[in-house]
Each structure stands twice: as C-alpha cells, then as structure tokens.
Amino acid sequence: MIKTHTQISLTLDAALVIANSAINKGNELGIKMNAVVVDAAGNRLVSLREPGAPMPALDFAEKKAYTAANFKLPTEKWSDVLEGRPVVANGLAQHEKVALFGGGLPVIVEGVVVGAIGVSGGKVPDDIKCAEAGLDALSLLIHD
C-alpha cells in the first residue's frame, strides 16, 4: 500500500499579500527591500524587488525564506540554536540555500508551517520588521 501525505500551502494570492506588505513596510521605513515568499518546502512562490533595492539582497531574501520554511524557525533564532556548536554552525553556513541571520519567518496557519517569508535590503532589525508586517497582513486577511 502506498501512503500519501496531504499538506496545506499558501495560495499565490496570500503569498502576494505577504510580500507586498513587507515591501510596503520597507517603504514606510525609507528602505528599498526585497521580499521572497516560499511554500512549505522552500520553493519560491513570489519574489518582489523594490526598484533600487540591492540585487545581492534578493538572494539573501530567498535564502532566509528557504531556511525559515525548512527549519520551521525564524532565522534570527539561529544564533541561539548554534551557540557553542561551531561545527554545526560552520556546516550550515556553507549550505548554499541557508541564511542564519534575521529576516526570515515561517508562515504558520493553524499550527502548521505553510510557507515562509524572507526579507532583505536593510539592516537585520529592519528586515525583521518588514517580514513581520507581511505576517501581520496575512493574519488580518485570515481573520476578516
């Protein structure tokens, strides 16, 4: 017998709401941002770049989203997780899709990680604020 697995995921509309809200928060802060939203497996759904946002930061935004989705953990938490574990930290830091600094947040609906957002373009605290704005917008959408 073959077993299957059903998994809920973000819709494209929801991913767009999240990414647009993150970019809008960056505009409020006066920062040109990149925002990437991925599904639960870390596959890109939406990638937005505010004109003038640094191009290399787009790659970091995607890495943050991928990391948050796959490890089901905000990327800012990695410093705590890896404290005193230099071998693991070094190994993860060398992974081409992983980012171990703030700006990536899992998207959790009904206790299940359904995707993640990664934001990059500002300082880490600003990236986190923008990612949080994306999640806040989704929360408002769900509860309306």
C-alpha positions in Angstrom: 0.0 0.0 0.0 1.3 3.5 -0.9 0.8 6.1 1.7 0.3 9.7 0.8 0.7 13.0 2.6 -1.6 16.0 2.3 -0.1 19.3 3.1 -1.8 22.7 3.2 0.1 25.5 1.5 -0.1 29.2 0.8 -2.1 30.4 -2.2 -0.5 32.7 -4.7 -2.8 35.5 -3.5 -1.8 35.0 0.1 1.9 35.0 -0.9 1.4 38.2 -2.8 -0.3 39.9 0.2 2.6 38.9 2.4 5.3 40.1 0.0 3.6 43.3 -0.8 3.0 44.2 2.8 6.7 43.6 3.6 7.7 45.8 0.7 5.3 48.5 1.8 6.7 48.4 5.3 10.1 49.0 3.8 8.8 52.0 2.0 7.4 53.3 5.3 10.9 52.9 6.8 12.5 54.5 3.8 14.3 51.3 2.8 14.1 49.6 -0.6 13.5 45.9 0.1 13.4 42.5 -1.5 10.8 40.1 -0.3 10.5 36.4 -1.2 7.7 34.1 -0.1 8.1 30.3 -0.4 5.9 27.3 0.1 6.4 24.8 3.0 9.1 23.1 1.1 11.0 26.3 0.4 10.1 26.6 -3.2 9.6 30.2 -4.4 6.1 31.5 -4.9 6.6 35.2 -5.0 9.7 37.3 -5.4 9.4 41.1 -5.3 12.1 43.7 -5.5 11.5 47.4 -4.9 13.3 49.3 -7.7 16.6 50.4 -6.3 16.8 47.6 -3.7 20.3 45.9 -3.7 20.3 43.0 -6.1 22.5 40.7 -3.9 19.9 41.1 -1.1 17.4 39.3 -3.3 19.4 36.1 -3.0 19.6 36.6 0.8 15.8 37.1 1.0 15.2 33.8 -0.8 17.8 32.0 1.5 16.1 33.4 4.6 12.7 32.3 3.4 14.0 28.8 2.5 15.7 28.5 5.9 12.6 29.6 7.8 10.3 27.2 5.9 12.5 24.1 6.1 13.7 24.5 9.7 10.3 26.0 10.9 12.2 28.6 12.8 12.7 32.4 12.5 16.2 32.9 11.0 17.1 35.3 13.8 16.9 32.4 16.3 19.9 30.6 14.7 22.5 32.5 16.9 20.9 31.0 20.0 20.5 27.5 18.4 24.1 27.4 17.3 25.7 28.9 20.4 28.6 26.6 21.4 28.2 24.4 18.3 30.8 25.8 15.9 31.0 22.6 13.7 27.2 22.7 13.1 27.3 26.5 12.6 30.1 26.2 10.0 28.4 23.4 8.2 25.1 25.2 7.9 26.8 28.5 6.9 28.3 26.7 4.0 25.0 25.4 2.7 24.2 27.5 -0.5 20.5 27.9 0.4 20.7 28.7 4.1 20.8 32.1 5.9 21.5 32.2 9.6 20.6 35.9 10.3 17.3 37.7 10.9 14.7 38.5 8.2 13.2 35.1 7.6 10.0 34.0 9.3 7.9 30.8 8.9 4.2 31.4 7.9 2.2 29.3 10.4 -1.5 28.7 9.9 -3.4 26.6 12.5 -0.2 25.4 14.0 1.3 24.2 10.6 4.1 25.8 8.7 2.6 26.5 5.3 5.5 28.6 3.9 7.9 31.4 4.9 8.9 35.0 4.0 12.4 36.3 3.6 13.2 40.0 3.5 16.5 41.6 2.8 17.8 45.1 1.9 18.1 46.9 5.2 19.7 46.2 8.5 18.6 43.0 10.1 16.2 44.7 12.6 14.5 46.4 9.6 14.4 43.2 7.6 12.6 41.5 10.6 10.1 44.4 10.9 9.2 44.1 7.2 8.9 40.3 7.4 6.6 40.7 10.5 4.5 43.2 8.6 4.0 40.5 5.9 2.8 38.0 8.5 0.6 40.7 10.1 -1.1 41.3 6.8 -1.8 37.6 6.3 -3.2 37.4 9.8 -5.6 40.3 9.0 -6.6 38.5 5.8 -7.4 35.3 7.6 -9.3 36.8 10.4 -11.5 39.1 8.2 
